[in-house]
Amino acid sequence: MLRHQCVGCLKVLPTQQGLSTHYSKKLQCRQQLQKAIRRTAEHHNTQSDIPFTSADESETFPDILDTEPEPVNNAPSAPPPPAEDAHCKRTRLEEEHPNQPHTYGTCKTSFEELREQQQEYNQPPWCPFESIEEWNLLRWLVTSGASQAKIDEFLKLAKVSRSDLKLRFKSQKTLFTYIKGLPQGPGWTCTPLEVKGDVVDGNGEVMKEILEVWHRDPVEVIKELVNTPNFKDHMRWSAERVFRDRDGTEREFSEMNTADWWWKIQSELPDGATVCPVIIASDETKLTVLSGDKVAWPVYLTIGNIDKDIRRKSSSYATVLLGYLPVSKLECMSAGRRSMEGNQLFHEAMKIIISPLVEAGTTGVEMNCADGFIRPSAKFKSLNLNPINPFWSNLPHCNIYECITPDIHHQLHKGVFHDHLVEWCTRVLGGTELSKADQTDEMDARFRTLPPHSTLRHFKKGISTTSQWTGKEFKNMEKVVRTTRAALDFIYYAQLEVHTTKTLQNMDEAWRDFHTTNRFLSTNGVRKHFNINKLHNIKHYIDHIRSRGTADGFNTEATERLHIDYAKSAYRASNHREYTKQMTETLQRLAAVHRFHQYLQWTGTVEEDVEQDGDDDEDDDEWNDKMDAGVLNEGGAAVSNEDEMDVNEKDDQTPDPSRAPTIAIPKRPFYPALTIASVEEDFDAPWLLYYMEQFLRSQGLQARTTLNDQHRIAVHQNMTIRLPSVPYHTSEPLSDVVHASKAIPAKLTPSGYKPAIPARFDTVLVRVEQPQAKKGDDEYLSDLRVARVRVIFVLPAQLGSFHEPLAYVNFFTPFREPMPHLNMYRVSLATRRHNHQEYLDSAVIPVSQIFRTCYLAPSMGRRVDRTWRSDTVLDSAQYFYFNPYLRLRDFVAFRYLLPARKAKDSQSTSSHRDKRLRTI
């Protein structure tokens, strides 16, 4: 159930109306609310105005579909939108906890101390190395994954040993000696753990096994995290409550310190103490791939004071390895006891690892923080643990039921969606007319038929043959399955990086809707009951988000990625005998190298590392592998499309992707000079010449020569729309790639056989300059049309001058009211008639009118047409569904903000409201 909590007495009311009544009756609570509002208002009086939404409005639409693209080149800027009325401004109330953490003096960070020591002896930042080049080589050797033998072999090469670098280390042994001289983090300890069994050996003695628990001191690990200067601007020290309205009823939840748990704990601590939530995660992982049964069980640690987007990045080293749990088959135990004793072994090992936290959580520990202050810390938190004579029994302030947080990766993507929804959807296909094998084949055929998109993996062999599933596969499937819309709504809401009272309410309604509509699955014999553990856990998501912040901050997908660095790669660097000890030694060296590199970044000696986005999973889509890299041009020569020019900015300006969408195209066209006739044929754009002439006339441009189909134009195969960050979803901008490329036939080359690459023409949302909504059209989307990009080209100088590239597009029908039950828009290719001849509704438009890519899922009926193919389905199918689940930003726009605006306007009596989404 959703809760509405008073900011004064913390009483929970069942409804928002009840909360308003409570404020009207309780003077002290009303005064506390007014005090918080007043304090925040005073803070904002010194800053620029921020848009405001009153409490009785639905969530204001920010520019979630982004603003108009910036004017290109020297084109005049578009006039600003009309100013909002004063009462429509929005503020943000931030209420600080009355028990504010105190600082006890100042301190120097470890980086500052190291730099002072070097300056005292006139040493450069890279000391003890001869030069920054020598350091770069050492760092590359250690982080490349090369074995010790290969490092030794490399350093003994004649060209390396005689190079101008004058390396001080001539072998891997001396190299490792230099690493030991770098500042070291918390060291590793091995604690033996004896397990007494119940099986008697041949001598009549009870068998026992000595296991090793490798671990580091968690308090020292936390001190290192808190003292890391890189996290200085990404740390939270105090609880706060954030509200989005004047009345303090629209609460916002994001980081841990904005939720109720931190506020509650800070109220219980001594005056001036600082909460330091310790987040622990563990999971077993395989070390060998094709043979062997070697496994490791890493335990990871991070702290909730660090922003969750930093914690999720493996390159930030904000989540670190705390230890390895012992893994044993427990052959000293009888078969009937192994499972129970294995669980107990986990808890005994965890007691050893976290034992320093018992005293720290009771008496507190002074921490030298990255901002130069000393704070007393007095709290911990742990995650994802299972009890049996539990290891947390001696930990203070520990409620294990509150410590187990939502896990989007295992509970939603892998659990609810993959383990249940996919199976249910497969069994529904064809009803009782099809066998289980035919139902699976039908589902595979549907996935094979779906058109490609830059953010989607194309399951060209279906989904039943995929043996190893990752978070990427789960999320890609979720984007195309629409049978259980309510469950998908819940999954997408759960992934929001910022929640409000209203998004939590919608999340709750989605889950209720799922349980209301799942009767269909029961009546069709798909599922007899829904008493499933993972479904039961999910009903607590809303309470968890209110208590500890949004679920993305606890997603184990981040720690799954850490298995590569802290387990698999470290194992490969060992000789596979007594490998745990060797793994800890390898990781100790890597930690020292990474920390010294962070120090050099802090001094400005080396540049900041560029965060590499994306998954490690290989996509076997030939089109993406070849066309995105620009491997072939018309003549078979290699072309690189990495260098781009921003058509929205002047040459002397730096693009700012956080302001508005910007358009970037490759500096060199993929096809520098194609005749219009060949483009019309190869790109399936038969009316290109006609619409080019129409565009020139509409722009008042006079061609210097008569336009004909033998004129040559420069054609690009793709363009990139840099979408700005959006609320609720991410603070990072997104690169949205639009493809428009002709087919390339198969050929035999000296380097081998090159398979054919099918044509690809992506679908996009296009802004319509003069929208004309007809009866039945969705007025809110009247200025947007779905279109398919056929050609991206540059107008040659002899045909006229235009300040940006152009695109030839085929339009789909306007958005009408969503289809019942699905609540999705259905469109089809729009056509026109002239002289009794039907042709596609098309146009040549400036690329700045292209708003973003979108995804159309073909309407397949009960059985998919087996002649449809992924590369031709957009030409074959008659109707398509506009997919709001393509990306999280699309979900926010079309499944949350747009319905909210419609609901708000349905209650409004104003005759001047602007329904179109461009103003939202």
Secondary structure by P-SEA (a helix, b strand, c coil): cbbbbbcccccccccaaaaaaaaaccaaaaaaaaaaaaaaaaaaccccccccccccccccccccccccccccccccccccccccccccbbbbbbbcccccccccbbbbcaaaaaaaaaaaaccccccccccaaaaaaaaaaaaccccaaaaaaaaacccccccccccccccaaaaaaaaaaccccbbbbbbbbbbbbccccccccbbbbbbbbbbccaaaaaaaaaaccccccccccccccccccccccccccccccccaaaaaaaaacccbbbbbbbbbbbbbbbccccccbbbbbbbbbbbccccccccccccccccccccccccccccccccccaaaaaaaaaaaaaaaaaaaaaaaaabbbbbbccccbbbbbbbcccccccccccccccccccccccccccccccccccccccccaaaaaaaacccccccaaaaaaaaaaaaaacccccccccccccccccccccaaaaaaaaaccccaaaaaaaaaaaacccccaaaaaaaaaaaaaaaaaaaaaaaaccccccccaaaaaaaaaaaaaacccccccccaaaaaaacccccaaaaaaccccaaaaaaaaaaaaaaaaaaaaaaaaaacccccccccccccccccccccccccccccccccbbbbccccccccccccccccccccbbbbcccccccccccaaaaaacccccaaaaaaaaaaaaacccccccccccbbbbbbcbbbbbcccccccccbbbbbbbbbbcccccccccccccccccbbbbbbbbbbcbbbbccccccccccbbbbbbcbbbbbccccccccbbbbbbbbccccccccccccbbbbcbbbbbccccccccccccccccccbbbbbbccccccccccccccccccccccccccccccaaaaaacccaaaaaaaaaaaccccccccccccc
